[in-house]
């Protein structure tokens, strides 16, 4: 619309002199664009000066005017919007769901190699459910040997008890035999002793009778020598005296023989008692020896039973069971073949009644404005937010100090500390512990990972554009 303005003279009140006129630069020929189609001239009652007329002649072409309009629109619309509009400055924290409060820690009771895994991390488990098994070939071998040893000891104990029973029966029989023999021998001794007493009595009577006979013989011999009685009568009396004397000698010999027999029977009685006593002592000694062997066998049996119980307990310890119902939110050992040592953490269980919170780490650079109660947006890896939405929560706890975290999981303990990053731990309380899937509430599980977007503060859009320039103004250009 400005192409035909030169046809209309513009009145100027005080036209400048030729010295005051400043020549305007003419556009380079190479930048000249095709002439636009001239618009129909409209009569205008304008009075333009020569300078204005020349300036108007060199106004930008179409594309340049578009840039100019864009700049004017930006100044009029975008700048006010950027000056008054605010955006959320978000701090990113990554972590996982953990139970709030005490958890149940399960440590390895013995050392060994993991043979079988029955569960996986994040799985719901019941009390008494097997979690993993350690290799138990050695324990099973020792247990089998101990059971075989126990069986042998029990058989030996049975045999010893049977032998002891036989010996005790034999001992009782021997005692009875000794008593019977001793009683029989004692009866013989008593009989001989009684016989000796009778013989002694007979000896005394015969002796008295012999004295009388001798006195009678003497008297009759005197009377026969005087002729008072026949000589035959004196001889008869003397013959009776001789018979009584022989009887006395025989009785005395019998008494001596009885004494010998008595001594013999006494010796036999003592022999029977001594041999019976020795036999009984030997049998009692055998019984005592068997009792000692039985006691030793019982002690070995008790030791074997204790060893079997210990091995059975060790075998039971090699199967790790869940001490309570809940969610297995930490399982450091994921595959068979791992070696565990006593006291090593093998599982951590969140009770069913535990409330879940998101425990996450945030970079130290983003923690300047965080505080308890700030709202967060939670995006769970297991439930893409594009499909299942974003859960809400609020910061419920902030660690009092930061922790040094290696840049990667492959960092070694000898890594340079300058490569470590400082993170703060935070806890986020969930507004709802479930995700809506097709109208159903699916409960979240301990151990599920998520990203928490913490709305740290609100910042003007204009400040975001000016931040690089402010930094350049503050720090200067660094080459």
PyMOL commands that set and color helices and strands:
alter all, ss='L'
color gray80, all
select helices_A, chain A and resi 5-7+29-31+50-57+62-84+137-226+231-317+364-366+385-388+417-419+461-475
alter helices_A, ss='H'
color red, helices_A
select strands_A, chain A and resi 86-99+104-107+112-117+124-125+130-134+319-321+326-330+339-340+345-351+356-363+375-380+391-398+403-405+421-430+434-437+440-443+449-460
alter strands_A, ss='S'
color yellow, strands_A
deselect
rebuild
show_as cartoon
